[in-house]
Amino acid sequence: MSAFHPDWLRPVFNVPGVDAVMTTRRGGFSVAPFDSMNVRDGLGDAPAAVERNQALLAGAIGVPPVYLNQVHGCRVVRLGQTDAHGMPPLEADASVTTERGIACAIQVADCLPVLLAAPGAVAAAHAGWRGLAAGVLEATLSALCEATGCPPAAVEVWLGPCIGPGRFEVGDDVRSAFGHDQVAALGLTRAPQAPRFAPLGNGKWLADLPLLARDRLSAAGVVSISGGGWCTAEDASRFFSFRRDRITGRMVAAIWLRG
């Protein structure tokens, strides 16, 4: 196993035998505008650089990350050893595994990466606003609990960097997708100091993606939720952001069971 780049994020889980990491844009081989740790091909980056970056990550974590063909939906797939080298990638926006030797992996550049851990299983979900509104986190939690037999209260969740509430400008269509009052709809206690959608006028809003995710996870019974404090759009030196740059790379959040 190689060393992790010091700038990469290391989520901490209290569940025994679980490890996780999220890359930043630092530490790889790609050149501008994909500099430097772009892990996704097909964006215009040099294929050889992407391959080296993916190999660097796999070497650092010691197991192959299983990437998905993410489509902003809510399908969850159960991964096994045969998926470690599967081509083409599975079309889904979340994965769950109870097996050692592979990592659930999500690629992002503004959408919210969510890592989940329970005794004997891990999961990763890609939660852009479409997937979040469609129930990708609830579906992932359900699949994880089904795989382990544990209740949602036994699951630990980490929210990674995404576009933050000061930069995520959306229209009425996005607000309507969550209902005009998600807190009331989910039966949660309101936090007046933290609006889910802050009005900008002219049908525009600033959306708080991590808080919307926390609402849905809490309503589903999750107690332990950490992370969610980074904004990809505000820190160009550390994070890729599609909204900010359009032509840019992707980071990866991965979680696995230690052998």
VENHU-V617585 format. One record per helix or strand of 2 or more residues. SS is the DSSP state (hx for helix, st for strand). FROM is the first residue (numbers start at 1). TO is the last residue. If there is no record, write none. Layout:
SS,FROM,TO ; SS,FROM,TO
This chain:
st,18,22 ; hx,47,61 ; st,64,66 ; st,76,79 ; hx,81,83 ; st,94,97 ; st,102,108 ; st,112,118 ; st,121,127 ; hx,129,134 ; hx,136,148 ; hx,152,154 ; st,156,159 ; st,169,171 ; hx,172,177 ; hx,182,185 ; st,197,201 ; st,204,207 ; hx,209,219 ; st,224,227 ; hx,242,245 ; st,251,257
